[in-house]
Amino acid sequence: MALSGVRVLELAGLAPAPLCGMILADFGAQVVRVDRTPRSAVATDVQGRGKRSLALDLKQPPGAAALKGLSCANKIKTLNSILHCIMEKLGLGPEVLLQENPRLIYARLTGFGQTGKYAKSAGHDINYLALSGVLSKLGRKHENPYAPVNLLADFAGGGVMCAMGIVTALYERTKSGKGQIIDASMVKGVAYLSSFLWKSQNLGLWNRCRGENLLDSGAPFYETYKTSDGKFMAVGAIEPQFYEQLIKGLGLDSDKLPSQLSFSDWPKMKKKFASIFAQKTQAEWCSVFDGTDACVTPVLSFDDVASHQHNKQRSSFIRNDQEEISPRPAPLLSRTPAVPSFKRDPFIGEHTEEILLEYGFTKEEITKLYSDKVIECNKPKANL
């Protein structure tokens, strides 16, 4: 795989960093998740696919020293260590570790970033989304702005952008031979993600109030509509030729309708479209629009999405050995595609001893760490 040979140390955390680690693991990196001790702590990583777990108490000096040893274990030429969100107060700041291992890529994924007024403040996706300006664009007319669950700032602006930063730094290192520090801020990440909104302001796409524009639920031809069986269809017929096919599929005559871009008629047209969509089931509308360029598709639930014909043909979802369904890694590379693990996610501390041995620790050192309660092991018991 593309990232084969890359070794990653991921400090266990909430959703964005685990996604970043899972992306790297899916594309071939060896990802070690450094979990907290005691083992009774609740595991928060539901994106542990392809990772191994090392349970380590970083608050104890021997634990911090062990992690420092892991990050600086450059006895193997191809070894790459990548760390997430390590605090200076543990003596594990980027300057310290880069001095020991100049090839280290040290990624810090936080909400507000390492500098600025809110740098040390707590926050969540909705706060980062708000500060980026993006939240002001999300929501229907006469309603409060709303966040689309926590996908945009946490995962797109955070986890994905951080993974891109790491891969970019890895590429640069092939030329310079040096590592560097990555400051991945979810506020800046989601703001960057919204570049199109900024760059298209003069195109007339966003010059009306929220909920009245082309792509924010204002247009009748860019909307979701309820079907007779309580499901929904998504309509995205923006271009005139696609809009004409939409009108045809709905059984309407475009010559008897207002112009597609007659803003004043949009509310009336939305009601008309809604009343028509409500007359057929989702399956019936699929039979009408499948095979056309009307840009009309079913809104699939999580229960249905993996079994949809298109997704099955693309093998877009996978099932692990616990029968859990999840999306297959993307994008698809032609020569070195991601090969995701089909094993269950690791237990906290499941691979502690294995990892330490692999990184050069002796059995005596491991026994001492274990007796001092610096590490924990949690090997699964065999079912007899």
TIVEX-343062 format. One record per residue (C-alpha): residue number from 1; residue in one letter; x, y, z. Coordinates in pm, 1 decimal. Each point is the difference from the previous one (the first is absolute). Example, Ala and Ser with C-alpha at 12.3 -4.5 7.8 and 13.67 -1.06 7.14 Angstrom:
(1, A, (1230.0, -450.0, 780.0)),
(2, S, (137.0, 344.0, -66.0)),
This chain:
(1, M, (0.0, 0.0, 0.0)),
(2, A, (101.4, 361.6, -49.8)),
(3, L, (97.3, 66.4, 364.1)),
(4, S, (168.5, -333.9, 62.0)),
(5, G, (303.8, 50.4, 222.6)),
(6, V, (-140.8, 307.4, 176.5)),
(7, R, (-33.1, -42.3, 376.2)),
(8, V, (-249.3, 214.0, 186.3)),
(9, L, (-46.0, 61.3, 371.4)),
(10, E, (-349.9, 131.9, 63.5)),
(11, L, (-87.6, 127.1, 344.1)),
(12, A, (-351.2, -123.1, 77.2)),
(13, G, (-254.0, 278.3, -24.4)),
(14, L, (-341.4, 94.5, -127.7)),
(15, A, (-137.3, -45.0, -350.6)),
(16, P, (216.7, 223.0, -228.3)),
(17, A, (345.0, -142.4, 87.9)),
(18, P, (-120.4, -362.7, -13.2)),
(19, L, (-137.2, 64.7, -350.1)),
(20, C, (337.8, 138.9, -104.5)),
(21, G, (171.0, -309.5, 139.0)),
(22, M, (-247.9, -233.4, -167.6)),
(23, I, (55.4, 166.4, -338.2)),
(24, L, (373.8, -52.1, 34.8)),
(25, A, (-52.5, -362.2, 110.3)),
(26, D, (-240.2, -69.8, -287.4)),
(27, F, (267.5, 106.8, -248.3)),
(28, G, (269.2, -218.3, 154.6)),
(29, A, (156.9, 184.8, 292.8)),
(30, Q, (73.4, -196.2, 319.3)),
(31, V, (-205.4, 193.9, 254.2)),
(32, V, (53.2, -48.1, 371.2)),
(33, R, (-270.1, 156.5, 213.6)),
(34, V, (145.4, 106.1, 334.6)),
(35, D, (-286.3, -50.7, 244.1)),
(36, R, (-34.5, 132.7, 350.0)),
(37, T, (15.6, -213.9, 308.9)),
(38, P, (-169.7, -134.6, 205.5)),
(39, R, (-156.7, -242.4, -243.7)),
(40, S, (-341.0, 56.6, 165.0)),
(41, A, (-12.8, 331.8, -183.5)),
(42, V, (-266.2, 6.1, -268.3)),
(43, A, (133.4, -51.0, -352.0)),
(44, T, (-113.1, 296.3, -209.9)),
(45, D, (155.7, -102.6, -332.8)),
(46, V, (-259.4, -157.4, -227.3)),
(47, Q, (234.7, 60.0, -293.4)),
(48, G, (267.5, -244.3, 108.3)),
(49, R, (0.2, -199.2, -322.8)),
(50, G, (346.7, -132.1, -77.5)),
(51, K, (156.5, 143.3, 316.2)),
(52, R, (176.5, -168.1, 291.5)),
(53, S, (-32.3, 115.0, 361.0)),
(54, L, (272.6, 80.5, 251.4)),
(55, A, (-126.6, 86.6, 350.2)),
(56, L, (244.3, 244.6, 159.9)),
(57, D, (-19.1, 235.1, 300.0)),
(58, L, (159.1, 319.0, -130.2)),
(59, K, (-43.0, 178.6, 332.2)),
(60, Q, (273.4, -214.6, 148.4)),
(61, P, (355.0, 99.0, -101.8)),
(62, P, (84.4, -354.8, -117.8)),
(63, G, (-311.5, 8.7, -219.7)),
(64, A, (99.4, 331.0, -158.3)),
(65, A, (352.2, -132.6, -44.1)),
(66, A, (-136.8, -311.0, -170.1)),
(67, L, (-197.8, 208.5, -246.9)),
(68, K, (303.7, 214.8, -64.9)),
(69, G, (193.0, -317.0, -73.4)),
(70, L, (-270.3, -114.8, -240.7)),
(71, S, (0.4, 328.9, -187.2)),
(72, C, (376.6, 5.6, -26.8)),
(73, A, (50.7, -367.7, -84.9)),
(74, N, (168.3, 66.2, -333.0)),
(75, K, (218.3, -307.5, -2.3)),
(76, I, (-185.3, -111.0, -310.4)),
(77, K, (61.5, 224.2, -299.5)),
(78, T, (-361.1, -2.7, -118.0)),
(79, L, (-146.6, 75.8, 341.3)),
(80, N, (-235.0, 296.5, 8.5)),
(81, S, (-166.7, 111.1, 320.0)),
(82, I, (-296.2, 236.2, -6.8)),
(83, L, (-154.7, 128.2, 319.5)),
(84, H, (-330.7, 173.4, 74.4)),
(85, C, (-65.5, 258.5, 269.9)),
(86, I, (284.8, -59.5, 247.5)),
(87, M, (31.8, 260.2, 274.0)),
(88, E, (321.9, 176.7, 91.1)),
(89, K, (-64.1, -46.0, 370.4)),
(90, L, (77.9, -369.0, -42.8)),
(91, G, (336.6, 91.6, -146.3)),
(92, L, (-116.7, -126.7, -336.1)),
(93, G, (-38.1, 322.4, -194.6)),
(94, P, (91.1, 12.9, -368.8)),
(95, E, (324.1, 190.6, 48.5)),
(96, V, (127.7, -263.9, 245.2)),
(97, L, (-88.5, -296.5, -216.6)),
(98, L, (117.2, 158.0, -326.1)),
(99, Q, (335.7, 66.1, 160.0)),
(100, E, (23.7, -371.6, 76.3)),
(101, N, (-142.7, -107.8, -335.3)),
(102, P, (26.5, 270.9, -269.5)),
(103, R, (-202.2, -214.7, -243.3)),
(104, L, (-301.5, -5.2, 229.2)),
(105, I, (-328.5, 139.7, -130.1)),
(106, Y, (-193.6, 131.8, 296.5)),
(107, A, (-366.4, 75.1, -68.3)),
(108, R, (-213.6, 192.8, 247.2)),
(109, L, (-371.3, -14.0, -71.0)),
(110, T, (-203.5, 248.4, 204.2)),
(111, G, (-314.4, 205.8, -36.3)),
(112, F, (133.2, 355.6, 11.5)),
(113, G, (366.1, -62.0, -80.8)),
(114, Q, (319.0, 61.5, 196.0)),
(115, T, (-23.3, 381.3, 9.1)),
(116, G, (-268.8, 267.7, 23.6)),
(117, K, (-261.0, 116.8, 250.9)),
(118, Y, (-178.9, -335.3, 24.1)),
(119, A, (306.7, -224.8, -25.2)),
(120, K, (-42.6, -137.7, 353.2)),
(121, S, (-380.5, 2.1, 3.2)),
(122, A, (-224.2, -304.6, -11.8)),
(123, G, (-229.4, -44.0, -297.7)),
(124, H, (-177.8, -239.6, -230.8)),
(125, D, (-86.5, -26.9, -368.1)),
(126, I, (-282.5, 255.3, 21.3)),
(127, N, (233.3, 257.3, 158.0)),
(128, Y, (273.1, -47.1, -260.1)),
(129, L, (-261.0, 13.3, -274.5)),
(130, A, (-135.8, 324.7, 145.7)),
(131, L, (339.9, 167.8, 24.9)),
(132, S, (89.3, -98.2, -357.6)),
(133, G, (-301.9, 185.8, -140.4)),
(134, V, (-140.5, -314.9, -158.3)),
(135, L, (-279.0, -48.9, 254.1)),
(136, S, (-153.9, 332.6, -102.1)),
(137, K, (-68.8, -151.3, -343.5)),
(138, L, (-173.6, -314.6, 124.5)),
(139, G, (-372.3, -9.0, 65.7)),
(140, R, (-337.5, 67.6, -152.9)),
(141, K, (-173.3, 331.7, -40.0)),
(142, H, (-138.3, 144.9, 325.4)),
(143, E, (175.5, -270.2, 203.6)),
(144, N, (311.0, 7.4, 219.4)),
(145, P, (326.0, -111.1, -158.3)),
(146, Y, (55.2, -372.8, 56.0)),
(147, A, (301.3, -229.2, -8.3)),
(148, P, (-21.2, -316.3, -216.5)),
(149, V, (82.1, -234.8, 290.0)),
(150, N, (376.4, 29.1, 63.0)),
(151, L, (129.1, -90.7, -344.8)),
(152, L, (131.3, 331.5, -127.3)),
(153, A, (236.5, 139.0, 263.7)),
(154, D, (91.7, -314.0, 194.8)),
(155, F, (49.4, -239.8, -286.4)),
(156, A, (41.2, 194.4, -326.9)),
(157, G, (175.6, 307.1, 141.1)),
(158, G, (177.3, -200.9, 269.1)),
(159, G, (72.6, -367.2, -63.0)),
(160, V, (20.1, 10.9, -379.5)),
(161, M, (199.1, 324.2, -15.2)),
(162, C, (241.3, -133.6, 260.9)),
(163, A, (51.5, -319.0, -201.1)),
(164, M, (67.0, 211.2, -309.5)),
(165, G, (253.4, 204.8, 195.4)),
(166, I, (178.1, -313.7, 117.8)),
(167, V, (16.8, -152.0, -348.4)),
(168, T, (122.1, 334.2, -140.2)),
(169, A, (271.4, 16.8, 266.7)),
(170, L, (100.0, -359.0, -74.2)),
(171, Y, (41.3, 88.4, -367.0)),
(172, E, (206.0, 309.7, 80.9)),
(173, R, (222.4, -207.2, 226.1)),
(174, T, (101.3, -219.0, -294.3)),
(175, K, (177.1, 310.6, -135.3)),
(176, S, (126.6, 171.4, 314.8)),
(177, G, (45.8, -297.1, 231.0)),
(178, K, (-153.4, 210.2, 277.4)),
(179, G, (-319.6, -22.9, 200.8)),
(180, Q, (-215.8, 291.6, 109.7)),
(181, I, (-288.0, 107.1, 224.3)),
(182, I, (-356.5, 5.6, -131.7)),
(183, D, (-245.1, 240.9, 164.7)),
(184, A, (-336.8, -141.1, -114.2)),
(185, S, (-280.2, 229.2, 118.0)),
(186, M, (-360.3, -102.0, -61.6)),
(187, V, (-101.8, 365.7, -31.2)),
(188, K, (257.7, 65.6, -270.7)),
(189, G, (-61.6, -339.2, -155.3)),
(190, V, (-372.5, 46.8, -48.1)),
(191, A, (54.5, 360.9, -111.6)),
(192, Y, (238.4, -127.6, -268.0)),
(193, L, (-258.3, -261.3, -92.3)),
(194, S, (-245.4, 284.3, -63.4)),
(195, S, (227.4, 175.5, -251.5)),
(196, F, (-259.2, -41.3, -275.3)),
(197, L, (-252.7, 198.4, 203.5)),
(198, W, (247.6, 285.5, 29.0)),
(199, K, (121.4, -10.5, -358.7)),
(200, S, (-350.1, -21.7, -148.5)),
(201, Q, (-153.0, 298.7, 180.0)),
(202, N, (6.1, 210.6, -314.4)),
(203, L, (-177.3, -266.0, -207.4)),
(204, G, (-338.6, 72.5, 154.2)),
(205, L, (-25.8, -336.9, 174.2)),
(206, W, (-13.0, 141.2, 353.0)),
(207, N, (-123.3, 358.5, -32.3)),
(208, R, (-341.7, -70.3, 153.3)),
(209, C, (-88.8, -75.3, 363.4)),
(210, R, (77.1, -345.7, 138.9)),
(211, G, (-244.9, -259.1, -130.3)),
(212, E, (-88.0, 200.9, -311.2)),
(213, N, (299.0, -82.8, -219.4)),
(214, L, (72.2, -256.3, -266.3)),
(215, L, (171.4, -260.4, 216.8)),
(216, D, (-133.0, 61.2, 352.2)),
(217, S, (-360.9, -126.2, -39.4)),
(218, G, (-128.4, 313.7, -171.8)),
(219, A, (-39.2, -152.3, -346.8)),
(220, P, (-276.1, -253.9, -71.7)),
(221, F, (239.1, -194.6, -222.2)),
(222, Y, (261.3, -41.8, 278.0)),
(223, E, (-205.1, -147.1, 282.1)),
(224, T, (-123.2, -318.1, 166.7)),
(225, Y, (-361.2, -113.2, -35.0)),
(226, K, (-205.4, -247.2, 200.5)),
(227, T, (-151.2, -298.6, -178.7)),
(228, S, (-329.8, -178.0, 67.8)),
(229, D, (172.3, -268.8, 210.4)),
(230, G, (165.7, 252.9, 230.9)),
(231, K, (340.4, -15.4, -168.6)),
(232, F, (175.2, 275.1, -195.1)),
(233, M, (143.4, 84.2, -341.5)),
(234, A, (290.5, 239.7, -53.1)),
(235, V, (-22.1, 239.1, -294.0)),
(236, G, (302.1, 183.8, -141.2)),
(237, A, (-109.9, 100.2, -351.0)),
(238, I, (196.1, 325.1, -29.1)),
(239, E, (92.5, 13.2, -369.5)),
(240, P, (-285.6, 81.6, -241.1)),
(241, Q, (25.5, -329.9, -186.9)),
(242, F, (-19.9, -193.8, 327.3)),
(243, Y, (-286.6, 217.0, 123.2)),
(244, E, (-193.4, -78.3, -315.1)),
(245, Q, (32.8, -372.4, 70.2)),
(246, L, (-119.0, 57.7, 355.9)),
(247, I, (-307.1, 182.4, -127.4)),
(248, K, (-67.2, -278.5, -247.7)),
(249, G, (31.0, -268.9, 266.8)),
(250, L, (-243.3, 185.6, 221.9)),
(251, G, (-253.4, 2.8, -286.3)),
(252, L, (6.7, 377.7, -38.7)),
(253, D, (24.6, 225.4, -305.8)),
(254, S, (282.4, 253.4, 24.0)),
(255, D, (-183.5, 233.8, -238.7)),
(256, K, (-273.3, 39.8, 260.4)),
(257, L, (239.1, 63.9, 288.7)),
(258, P, (194.4, 308.8, 112.7)),
(259, S, (363.3, 34.7, -102.3)),
(260, Q, (233.6, -228.8, 192.2)),
(261, L, (185.8, 297.5, 151.9)),
(262, S, (-306.3, 208.2, 86.7)),
(263, F, (85.4, 45.5, 369.5)),
(264, S, (-341.5, 139.2, 89.8)),
(265, D, (-163.8, -319.1, -124.7)),
(266, W, (229.4, -240.8, 186.7)),
(267, P, (-223.3, -37.6, 310.7)),
(268, K, (-300.5, -78.3, -216.9)),
(269, M, (195.4, -248.5, -210.6)),
(270, K, (130.8, -176.4, 310.0)),
(271, K, (-355.2, -59.4, 115.0)),
(272, K, (-93.9, -130.7, -343.8)),
(273, F, (296.2, -237.6, -12.0)),
(274, A, (-70.6, -115.1, 355.9)),
(275, S, (-361.5, -85.4, -80.2)),
(276, I, (108.3, -206.8, -303.4)),
(277, F, (277.3, -189.4, 178.8)),
(278, A, (-247.3, -86.8, 275.8)),
(279, Q, (-208.6, -199.1, -249.7)),
(280, K, (249.9, -283.8, -55.5)),
(281, T, (224.6, -219.1, 211.4)),
(282, Q, (375.2, 38.2, -1.5)),
(283, A, (36.0, -317.9, -205.8)),
(284, E, (-250.5, 128.4, -254.2)),
(285, W, (188.7, 326.9, -37.5)),
(286, C, (324.6, -194.7, -43.4)),
(287, S, (-159.6, -188.8, -287.6)),
(288, V, (-92.7, 335.7, -155.4)),
(289, F, (336.7, 172.4, 36.5)),
(290, D, (259.7, -278.5, -3.3)),
(291, G, (182.6, 8.2, -332.3)),
(292, T, (-75.8, 369.3, -56.6)),
(293, D, (209.4, 311.8, 57.7)),
(294, A, (-264.5, 168.5, 212.5)),
(295, C, (235.6, -16.6, 300.7)),
(296, V, (-262.0, -165.8, 217.1)),
(297, T, (110.3, -272.3, 241.6)),
(298, P, (-145.4, -175.5, 304.8)),
(299, V, (100.5, 117.9, 346.7)),
(300, L, (131.7, -329.5, 134.5)),
(301, S, (-1.8, -93.8, 366.7)),
(302, F, (294.1, -173.1, 164.5)),
(303, D, (-211.6, -316.9, -10.8)),
(304, D, (-32.9, 19.0, -378.4)),
(305, V, (313.4, 166.2, -130.0)),
(306, A, (230.9, -305.9, -9.2)),
(307, S, (-255.1, -207.1, -190.1)),
(308, H, (-71.8, 261.2, -267.2)),
(309, Q, (96.1, -132.7, -343.4)),
(310, H, (246.9, 278.4, -81.1)),
(311, N, (181.1, -29.7, 333.4)),
(312, K, (12.5, -378.9, -30.4)),
(313, Q, (148.8, 24.5, -349.0)),
(314, R, (264.6, 240.2, 131.3)),
(315, S, (64.0, -207.3, 316.6)),
(316, S, (-40.3, 326.9, 186.7)),
(317, F, (-61.8, -163.5, 338.0)),
(318, I, (175.4, -277.8, 185.9)),
(319, R, (-100.2, -242.0, 275.8)),
(320, N, (254.6, -97.4, 266.5)),
(321, D, (27.3, -326.9, 190.4)),
(322, Q, (-248.2, 134.5, 255.0)),
(323, E, (-258.0, 54.1, -276.9)),
(324, E, (31.7, 377.5, 37.4)),
(325, I, (-51.9, 199.4, -319.6)),
(326, S, (207.6, 309.6, -72.0)),
(327, P, (112.4, 200.4, -306.7)),
(328, R, (293.8, -125.5, -203.2)),
(329, P, (300.1, 238.8, -7.3)),
(330, A, (6.8, 263.4, -271.9)),
(331, P, (129.6, 106.9, -243.7)),
(332, L, (79.6, -312.0, -202.1)),
(333, L, (362.2, -20.4, -113.0)),
(334, S, (58.8, -205.5, -315.8)),
(335, R, (331.9, -164.3, 95.9)),
(336, T, (14.5, 24.5, 378.3)),
(337, P, (-357.9, 5.3, 124.6)),
(338, A, (-83.5, 8.1, 369.1)),
(339, V, (-61.4, -345.4, 145.4)),
(340, P, (-192.4, 58.2, 323.4)),
(341, S, (23.4, -242.9, 286.8)),
(342, F, (-302.0, -225.0, 43.3)),
(343, K, (86.4, -76.9, 361.7)),
(344, R, (-184.6, 147.5, 295.0)),
(345, D, (136.2, 318.3, 157.6)),
(346, P, (273.9, -61.3, 260.1)),
(347, F, (-65.6, -26.6, 371.7)),
(348, I, (180.5, 256.4, 213.3)),
(349, G, (345.4, -139.0, 70.6)),
(350, E, (-44.5, -304.9, -221.4)),
(351, H, (338.4, 36.0, -172.6)),
(352, T, (205.6, 170.9, 272.0)),
(353, E, (273.6, -261.4, 38.1)),
(354, E, (11.4, -78.0, -372.8)),
(355, I, (50.0, 367.2, -90.0)),
(356, L, (267.9, 66.4, 261.3)),
(357, L, (199.6, -302.9, -112.9)),
(358, E, (-32.2, 113.9, -359.5)),
(359, Y, (133.1, 345.4, 88.5)),
(360, G, (308.1, -142.2, 169.9)),
(361, F, (-100.6, -27.2, 366.9)),
(362, T, (140.7, -304.9, 180.6)),
(363, K, (-216.8, -248.2, 185.2)),
(364, E, (161.2, 114.3, 325.6)),
(365, E, (-91.7, 364.1, -72.4)),
(366, I, (-355.8, -100.1, -84.2)),
(367, T, (-30.3, -206.1, 320.8)),
(368, K, (120.1, 300.7, 202.3)),
(369, L, (-250.7, 233.3, -168.6)),
(370, Y, (-275.5, -250.4, 69.1)),
(371, S, (94.5, -48.0, 366.2)),
(372, D, (11.4, 379.2, 45.1)),
(373, K, (-350.2, 20.2, -151.0)),
(374, V, (124.2, 223.8, -281.1)),
(375, I, (-140.1, -230.8, -267.8)),
(376, E, (-297.0, -235.5, -19.9)),
(377, C, (-62.1, -306.5, -211.2)),
(378, N, (-342.2, -121.0, -103.6)),
(379, K, (34.5, -309.0, -211.8)),
(380, P, (-335.7, -146.8, -105.1)),
(381, K, (-87.5, -329.4, 160.3)),
(382, A, (-58.9, -300.6, -222.6)),
(383, N, (-352.6, -133.0, -15.8)),
(384, L, (21.5, -365.7, 99.3)),
